[in-house]
Amino acid sequence: MSKLVPYDTTLHVRDHCLCLYVQRAARLLARRFDDALREVGLTNQQFSLLMSLNRPQPPGIGAVAELLGMDRTTLTAALKPLERRGLARIAVDPMDRRGRTLLLTQDGEQLLAQAVPIWNHTDSTLREVMGDVDLGRLRDDLRAVA
């Protein structure tokens, strides 16, 4: 029986698909940070979200969604557990009552302060593991795609 997509094509995609390698690396990195941040009850996505709220002025939903590469609906869903825990909240934008701003609460700031040393340690360990990889170039290249 002949296949519509030859196995050689499967091997070609396996060996050349940029998306596959980026997704695989993202999953492995996320798991490493999830494991480390579990100590303070956060996932790496929650850590990134809380960190994105740590600004002098509360950001709008659109700005945070863009930074994290999420759509607004996904961001709103990701905020719900943090709101329930009292770590973040959504408020009416005082400059435009139709808009919403995202605030890091005092409890959120305290938890973030506990999480940052864990993130620093995990990041440093990862840098050691990656050895000769030019991380600045890697970030720049990924930024160009995103």
Sequence and secondary structure as in RCSB ss.txt:
>XXXX:A:sequence
MSKLVPYDTTLHVRDHCLCLYVQRAARLLARRFDDALREVGLTNQQFSLLMSLNRPQPPGIGAVAELLGMDRTTL
TAALKPLERRGLARIAVDPMDRRGRTLLLTQDGEQLLAQAVPIWNHTDSTLREVMGDVDLGRLRDDLRAVA
>XXXX:A:secstr
   SS HHHHHHHHHH HHHHHHHHHHHHHHHHHHHHGGGT  HHHHHHHHHH SSS  BHHHHHHHHT  HHHH
HHHHHHHHHTTSEEEEE SS TTSEEEEE HHHHHHHHHHHHHHHHHHHHHHHHHTT  HHHHHHHHHHH 
